[in-house]
């Protein structure tokens, strides 16, 4: 039995810790050949792997593939073959060649490999949006004013900013505990996020027409059957669905305008599931606040009206990119391969 991993640097450009982690996992199982080709290498897979006819298990990451070179892997039993860093499939003819040869192909059944990274980032954005952590961090680098909380003439006024109080009471603020968190989604990312805020004491409800019943139980969220009801009392509103043909624009302008005044909106999956024009309108009118890693325009122009606002926390679409997400990318595929004992 022969195991080979071959990777083009174009894959490393997107997933710089993945190929080597794949190698580490396979080396722990037994002998594994690892090939990293030159950035300008144009030869196809079959010309880069020595004696391809003896390879049993193959991982090929962004290396050029032809139908003829696939036929040269005559002993191949299991494989992962990517043609770009986001998992686009081989051509139908090439898939048919592998199928006819009895090769089992593995792909990611979901984007669960970055589920933990994105959901944790979503929690962090929630906390930053509630407590204005990024704004305070920025302000104390340019002024001593944020350190001084005494009201004018040291006379306090009920329900206004007092000593050591940095939150904005015009928007949802303070602790996650006790907040009405309303989530659109119950998948890999949303269910994790729901479990986090539920553990912190939030009242969590979720709506997801694509999820099965057990998804809500695992997340610690009450299942809401109607999106319009979910929105009505939201203090923290979190649309957390992947972007597909069915989810694009799912959260309409009417939904956004139905959110209670002061609501914090958290965006970490894809902005286009929402009517971003409506979100922008309400933010600029100081009706809602936003904590977002994804936007309708990326990158945001430096003169974009969302940047630097008192009611917006923004990061540059990096919620899912951690070393751990890179490693999970490999692990979610490695676990699909047969145990080596099956080859004995």
C-alpha positions in Angstrom: 0.0 0.0 0.0 1.3 3.5 -0.9 0.1 6.8 0.4 0.9 10.1 -1.4 0.1 13.8 -0.6 1.0 16.4 -3.2 0.3 20.1 -2.8 0.6 23.2 -5.0 1.6 26.5 -3.2 -1.7 28.0 -4.5 -3.4 25.8 -1.9 -1.0 26.9 0.8 -1.9 30.5 0.0 -5.4 29.9 1.3 -4.8 27.0 3.8 -1.2 27.4 4.9 -1.3 24.9 7.8 -3.5 22.2 6.2 -1.3 20.2 3.9 1.4 19.7 6.5 -1.2 18.7 9.1 -2.6 16.2 6.7 1.0 14.8 6.3 1.4 14.6 10.1 -1.8 12.7 10.5 -1.0 10.2 7.8 2.6 9.7 9.0 1.2 8.7 12.4 -0.6 5.9 10.5 2.3 4.7 8.4 4.7 5.6 5.6 3.6 8.6 3.6 5.2 10.5 0.7 4.8 14.2 0.7 5.4 16.4 -2.4 5.2 20.1 -2.5 5.6 21.3 -6.1 7.2 24.6 -7.3 4.9 27.6 -7.6 5.4 27.8 -11.4 4.9 24.0 -11.9 2.4 23.3 -14.7 2.8 19.5 -15.2 -0.2 17.4 -14.3 -0.5 15.1 -11.4 0.4 11.9 -13.2 3.8 13.4 -14.3 4.7 14.7 -10.8 4.0 11.6 -8.7 6.6 8.8 -9.4 5.1 5.5 -10.4 1.5 6.6 -10.1 0.3 3.1 -10.9 1.4 1.9 -7.4 -0.4 4.7 -5.4 -3.3 3.4 -3.2 -4.3 6.5 -1.3 -3.9 10.0 -2.7 -4.4 13.6 -1.6 -3.9 16.1 -4.4 -4.3 19.7 -3.5 -4.6 22.2 -6.4 -2.3 20.3 -8.7 -3.3 20.2 -12.4 -5.2 17.1 -13.3 -5.9 15.5 -16.7 -8.1 12.5 -17.6 -5.0 10.6 -18.9 -3.1 11.1 -15.6 -6.0 9.9 -13.6 -6.0 6.7 -15.6 -2.3 6.2 -14.7 -3.3 5.7 -11.0 -4.5 2.2 -11.7 -4.1 1.0 -8.1 -5.9 3.9 -6.5 -8.6 3.1 -4.0 -9.3 6.3 -2.1 -8.6 10.0 -2.9 -9.1 13.6 -2.2 -8.5 15.7 -5.3 -9.0 19.5 -5.2 -8.6 21.8 -8.2 -8.9 25.0 -6.2 -8.8 25.9 -2.5 -12.6 26.0 -2.1 -13.3 22.5 -3.2 -14.6 22.8 -6.7 -15.2 19.4 -8.2 -13.4 17.7 -11.0 -14.9 17.6 -14.5 -17.7 15.0 -15.0 -15.5 13.0 -17.3 -12.8 12.8 -14.7 -15.2 11.8 -12.0 -16.6 9.1 -14.2 -13.0 7.7 -14.8 -12.5 7.4 -11.0 -15.9 6.0 -10.4 -15.5 3.3 -13.1 -12.1 2.5 -11.5 -13.8 1.9 -8.2 -12.0 4.9 -6.5 -13.8 6.3 -3.4 -13.6 10.1 -3.5 -13.9 12.2 -0.3 -15.1 15.8 0.0 -16.2 18.0 2.9 -19.9 17.3 3.6 -20.2 20.7 5.2 -18.1 23.7 6.2 -17.8 22.3 9.7 -14.0 22.6 9.7 -14.3 26.3 10.5 -17.5 26.1 12.5 -15.8 26.5 15.8 -13.6 29.4 14.7 -16.5 31.4 13.2 -18.9 30.7 16.1 -16.3 31.8 18.7 -15.6 34.9 16.6 -19.3 35.6 16.5 -19.4 35.4 20.3 -16.4 37.8 20.5 -18.1 40.3 18.2 -21.3 40.0 20.4 -19.3 40.9 23.5 -17.5 43.7 21.7 -20.8 45.1 20.4 -22.4 45.0 23.8 -19.4 46.5 25.7 -17.9 48.8 23.0 -14.5 47.2 23.5 -12.9 48.1 20.1 -14.2 51.7 20.4 -12.7 52.1 23.9 -9.4 50.5 22.8 -9.1 53.0 20.0 -10.2 56.0 22.1 -7.7 55.5 24.9 -4.8 55.6 22.4 -5.7 59.2 21.5 -7.3 60.7 24.6 -7.4 60.5 28.4 -11.1 61.4 28.4 -12.4 57.8 28.4 -10.7 57.3 31.7 -12.8 60.0 33.4 -16.4 59.0 34.0 -17.4 61.7 36.5 -20.6 63.5 35.4 -20.8 67.2 35.2 -20.3 68.8 38.7 -20.1 65.2 40.0 -23.9 65.1 40.1 -25.3 61.8 38.8 -28.4 61.4 36.8 -30.4 58.2 36.8 -29.9 55.9 33.7 -27.1 58.0 32.2 -23.4 57.2 32.0 -21.8 57.1 35.4 -18.4 56.2 36.9 -16.6 53.3 35.0 -19.5 52.9 32.7 -18.5 52.6 29.0 -21.5 51.0 27.4 -24.0 52.9 25.2 -27.5 52.5 26.8 -29.1 53.6 23.6 -28.4 50.2 22.2 -28.4 46.6 23.6 -25.5 46.6 26.0 -24.1 44.9 29.1 -24.1 41.2 29.8 -25.1 38.4 27.5 -27.0 36.9 30.5 -30.7 37.7 30.3 -30.6 38.9 26.7 -33.1 37.8 24.1 -30.8 36.3 21.4 -32.6 35.5 18.2 -30.7 33.4 15.7 -31.4 32.6 12.0 -29.8 29.2 11.6 -29.1 26.0 13.5 -26.2 24.5 11.5 -22.5 24.1 12.2 -21.9 27.7 13.1 -25.2 28.8 14.5 -25.7 25.8 16.8 -22.3 26.4 18.4 -23.0 30.1 18.8 -26.4 29.3 20.3 -24.8 26.9 22.8 -22.3 29.6 23.9 -24.8 32.3 24.6 -27.2 29.8 26.2 -24.4 28.8 28.6 -23.9 32.5 29.4 -27.6 32.7 30.4 -29.2 34.2 27.4 -32.8 33.5 26.3 -32.1 31.8 22.9 -34.5 31.1 20.1 -33.7 30.1 16.6 -35.4 29.8 13.2 -34.0 27.5 10.5 -36.3 25.9 7.9 -33.4 23.8 6.7 -32.4 22.2 10.0 -33.7 19.0 11.6 -35.3 19.1 15.1 -32.3 17.7 17.0 -30.2 20.6 15.8 -32.2 23.0 18.1 -31.9 20.7 21.2 -28.1 20.4 20.8 -27.8 24.1 20.6 -29.9 24.8 23.7 -32.2 27.0 21.6 -36.0 27.1 21.5 -37.2 26.4 18.0 -39.2 29.3 16.5 -41.5 28.3 13.6 -41.9 31.8 12.2 -39.2 34.2 11.2 -41.5 37.2 11.8 -42.0 36.1 15.4 -38.3 35.5 15.9 -37.6 39.1 15.1 -40.2 40.8 17.2 -38.5 40.9 20.5 -34.8 40.5 19.5 -32.2 42.3 21.6 -29.4 40.5 19.7 -30.2 39.4 16.2 -27.8 36.9 14.6 -28.4 35.7 11.0 -26.1 32.7 10.7 -26.9 30.9 7.5 -24.5 30.0 4.6 -25.0 31.9 1.4 -26.9 29.9 -1.1 -29.5 30.5 -3.8 -32.2 29.9 -1.2 -30.8 32.0 1.5 -29.7 35.1 -0.5 -31.9 38.0 0.7 -33.8 35.7 3.0 -33.8 38.5 5.7 -35.8 41.2 3.9 -36.0 44.9 4.4 -39.3 44.3 6.2 -37.6 42.0 8.7 -34.8 44.5 9.3 -37.2 47.3 9.9 -39.2 45.1 12.3 -36.2 44.7 14.6 -36.7 46.6 17.9 -35.0 49.9 18.3 -31.5 49.4 19.9 -31.1 45.8 18.7 -27.6 44.6 18.1 -27.1 42.8 14.8 -24.2 40.3 14.6 -23.0 39.2 11.1 -20.3 36.5 10.7 -21.3 34.2 7.9 -22.5 36.1 4.8 -24.0 39.6 4.7 -26.0 38.9 1.5 -28.5 36.8 3.4 -29.8 40.1 4.7 -31.1 43.3 3.0 -27.9 45.3 3.7 -29.4 48.5 2.4 -32.0 48.3 5.2 -29.3 47.5 7.8 -27.3 50.4 6.6 -30.3 52.8 6.8 -31.1 51.8 10.4 -27.5 52.0 11.5 -27.0 55.5 10.1 -30.2 56.6 11.8 -28.8 55.2 15.1 -31.7 52.8 15.4 -29.7 49.6 15.7 -26.0 48.7 16.3 -23.9 46.3 14.3 -21.0 43.9 15.0 -19.9 42.4 11.7 -17.1 40.4 10.0 -18.8 40.3 6.7 -20.3 43.1 4.5 -22.1 43.8 1.3 -19.0 45.4 -0.1 -15.6 43.8 0.6 -13.2 45.3 1.2 -15.2 48.2 2.6 -14.0 51.5 1.0 -12.0 53.6 3.5 -14.7 56.3 3.1 -17.6 53.9 3.8 -20.2 55.3 6.1 -20.1 52.2 8.4 -16.5 52.6 9.3 -15.6 54.2 12.6 -19.1 54.7 13.8 -20.0 54.6 17.5 -22.6 51.9 16.9 -20.5 49.6 14.6 -17.8 47.0 15.3 -16.1 45.8 12.2 -13.4 43.2 11.3 -12.1 42.2 7.8 -13.8 38.8 7.1 -11.4 36.7 9.0 -13.6 34.9 11.5 -13.0 31.4 10.0 -9.3 31.6 9.5 -7.4 30.1 12.4 -4.7 27.4 12.6 -7.3 25.2 14.1 -9.7 25.6 11.2 -6.8 24.8 8.8 -6.2 21.6 10.8 -9.8 20.7 10.9 -9.9 21.0 7.1 -7.5 18.0 7.0 -9.0 16.1 9.9 -12.5 16.1 8.5 -11.1 14.4 5.4 -8.7 12.0 7.1 -11.4 10.5 9.2 -13.3 9.4 6.1 -10.4 7.2 4.8 -10.5 3.5 5.7 -8.3 2.3 8.5 -5.0 0.9 7.2 -6.0 -2.4 8.7 -8.5 -2.7 5.9 -5.7 -3.0 3.4 -3.9 -5.8 5.2 
